[in-house]
């Protein structure tokens, strides 16, 4: 079996998750005693899971965030996977990550604490308009870090970017003067997303500030040392300001993407336009947000109509 030290060799990076899958299946055969049928199902489920992670540019266990697993499960549900098959799929993912932690290939299982109700949600969770305003107002706009973080939050909400898209966004792909950002999404597909006035202002402030500090990467958003921010660091930025804004929901970068789409449709945006801005290849994926909008109307009617 390959040692953890060998697996940390950068030259072994391509297909690293695939190599770990082979190790996991060997252990499952000789130590866990899984049946051939269960083993085949786990193998198929995990190959699909790893393919999705690779599509996001993830090839090491430590890069995988809880949000990535939730998004993967949500995608399976949108594709019509049955609840029973979804539960089996999650079981395979959880066992795989338990194995990775036990073998010291990573330190934490991203599925830890997952509960069925969170994974079986039929509609995406979104922030209210008030919660969004509080979140976006939370960063201190004076220090270098506050200017950067304000631009990060604004791009998440104003452009509906995925966390991987924002973390990997090259500086050259942002054109405040043209009011647009060029985004490379899943499958290396490129889309143009408009920048609103507030986003332009916050991004330009960050570009001016960015130029005053060490720059060791072309990424738009950099650490204090000038390196590209990791997806985990960006995740922590969102969590930090959600706490500062006293938002009780479990706020994630993807929740800002959900809020972006839902609030556009709430205000009458065309579904096809929202699909294009989100980078969805299938409009059926985008239509979930129309259900969110209708559900919000139902809740408002039930709460405030005298005859509801």
N, C-alpha and C positions, 0 to 999 in steps of 0.2 A: 504494500500500500504506500502511496506517495505521502511523504511527511509534510507537515504544515510548512516547514522551512522551505522545502522544494516548491510548494505551491505559491510562496511569496515571491518567487523569481519572476520578474516582469516578462521574461521571454515566454513564460508559460501562460500568460494572460489569455490569449485567444482560446475560446472554448473551455475556459476554466470551470464554469458551472457544469458543463457536460461531463467533464472528468470527475467532478464530485458526484454527479448522478450515478456514474458507473460504480463508484466506491459505495454509495448508499445502497444500491441494488445488491451488491455483493454481501454487505452486512445484513440486509433484509433477508437474504436467502439463508445465510449460515448462522445468523444469531437470532433473528426475530421469528424465523419459521413461517413466513407468509406463504400462502398458497400460490401456485402458479397463476391462477386467475387474478388474485389481488395484486400480485407483483406486476402482471402485464398491465393492469389498469393504472397502477401507480406510475409505471414507466411512461405510459401514454400521457397521463395527466401532467407529469413533471416535465416531459419534453415540451409540451405545449406552454407550460409556465416559463421554462427557461427560454424558449423562443421569444416569448413576450418580453422578458427581461432584456434579452439581447437586442430586441427592436428598440428598446429605450436606451441602449448603449451601456447596459449593465452586464458585467461579466464576472464580478466577484461578490461573494455573499455579503460582505460588510457594506456594500453600496445599496442593498435592498432595504427600502423603508416600509413601514406598515402601510403607508398610502399606496405603494406600488402593488402590494398584495391585494388590498381592497379594490383597487382599480381593476386588477386582473379578474377578480371574482365578479365584480360588477359587469365587466365586459362579457363574461361567460353567461351571466343571467340575461343580459340584453340579447344575446344570441340564442336564447331559448333553452339553455341547459336546465334540466329538471332540478328541483330542490335536492333530491337524493344524490344525483350526480355531482351537484355543486358541493354538497357536504363531503362526499368522497374526495373530491378534488382538493378541498381545504385540508382534509385529513392528511393527504399525501404531502401537501406543502408544509404542513406543521411538522410531520415526521422528518421530512427532509431537512428542515432548519434545525430541529432538535439534534439530528445527526451532525450537522455542520458545527453546532456549538460544542457537542461532546468531543468532536475530533479537533477542536480548537482552530477551525478554519475561520471562525468569527466569534464574537463575544456575546451576541444577543440574537434571540429569535424574534423576527419582526411580527410573527403572528401571536406573540405572547399577549394574553389579555383579550383576545378576540372572543366575541360572543355571537351566537347565531343571529340575534335580532339586528346587530350592526351589519352583518353580512347579507341579510335577506331584505334589506331596505328596498322598497319598490321605487322610491323616488329619491333623488339626490337631496342632501341637506344644503340649504342656502342661508346666507345672512340676510337680515332685514336691512332696509336702507339706512336706518339709524345705526345699526351695528357696523355697517361698512364705513359710514362717516366717522364714527369713533375710532375705528381701526386705522383709517388712513390719516387721522389727525394725531395719532399716538407718537410717532417718531419725533424726537427733538431735531428740528431742522437746522440747528446751528453747528453741532459737531460734525466732523467728516462722516462718521458712521450713521448719524441720523439722516443726513442728506442722502446717503446711499440707500438706507433702508426705506426712506419715504418713496424713493424711485422704484424700489423693488415691489413694495406693496401696490403702488399705483399701476405698474405694468401688469401685475397679476390680475387686478380687478378691471382695469381699463382695456386690456387686450385679451384676457382669457387664456393666458399662456399656461402650459403644463410646467411643472417644476423643472423637468429636464430641459425643456426649451429655454426657460429663463436662465438657468445656471450656465448653459452652454452658449448663450446668445453672444455672438461676436460684436464688438463695438462697431465695426464697419457696417453691420446690418441695421443699425438704428440711425434714422435720418430725421431728426426733429424739424429741420427746415422743410422737409417734404411731408411732414405729418404722417409718417408711416414707419413700421418696423417690419423687417423681412425675417420670417420665422421658418426654420427648418424643423419640420415635425416628424411624425412617425413615417417610416418607409422613405425617409429622406425627401419627402414632399415639401416644397417651399410654398409658403403663402404670404400674402401681404395683409397686415392688419393695421387699420388706421390708428393714429395717435391723437387723442383729444387734447384740448388746450391745457388742462391741468397736467396730463401726462407729459406733454412737451416741456412744460415749465420745470417739472421735477426732474426729468431726464437731463435737460440742459444744465440744470444746477449741479447734478451729479457729474456730468461730463466736465464741467469747469473745475469742480473739486478734484475729480479723478486725475486731471492733468497736473495737479500740484504734488502728486505723491508717486512713489516708485511704481512702475508699470512693468510687470514681468509676464503678462499674458494679454492676449487680444480680447479676452472676455470682457463684456461690458461691466459686470459687477466683480469687484476685486476685494480681497482681504486687505487688512492694513499693511501687509507685507508685499502687496502687489500681485498676488497669485489669484487665479480664478477661484471663486467660491464653490465649494462642493454642494451637492444637493442637500446634504444633511445640514450644512451651515445655513443655507437658504431656508430650510424647514424651520430651523430654530429662530430665525428672524421673525417669521410669521407667528410662531408660538409666543415669542417674547412680547410682541405688541398686542396680541389678542389678550394676554394677561393684563397688560397695561391699560387696555381699553375696557377691562372688566366684562368681557364677553363670556357668557356661561357655556356656550356651545364649544365643542371640541373643534376648534378652527384649524383647517389644513389649507395648504396652497390650492388643492383641488376644489375645496369648498369655495374659494374665491373665483375659480373658473366656472363652477356651477352658478354662482351668484351673477357673474358677468352675463351668462347666457339667459338666465331667468329674468333678470332685470331688463335686458334688452327686449325680450318678448313681452314683458309686462307693459312696456312703453310702446308696443306696436311694431317692433322690428320684424322684417320679413324673415321667415324661417330659413330660406335658402341663404340669405346673407349671413345669418348667425352660423349656419353650417359651414360656410366658407371661412368665416373668421376663426371658428374652432378647429378647422382642419379635419372635420369628419368626412370620411369617404362615403358613408351611408347616411342619408338624411334620417333614416329610422333612429339612429343614435341620437340625433339632435332633437327628435320629436319628444323625447322624455321630458324636455324642459317645458313643452307646452302643457304636459300633464301637471308639472309643478305649479305653473301659473294658474291652471284651473283649480287645483287643490287649494291654493292660497285664497282664491275667490270664495270657495266653499267655506273655508274656515272663517273668513271675514263675515260672510253672510250669517253663518251659524252664531258667531259671537255678537253681532250687532243688530241683526234684523229682529224686530219685535215679534214676528210670527215664525221665527225659525225653530 
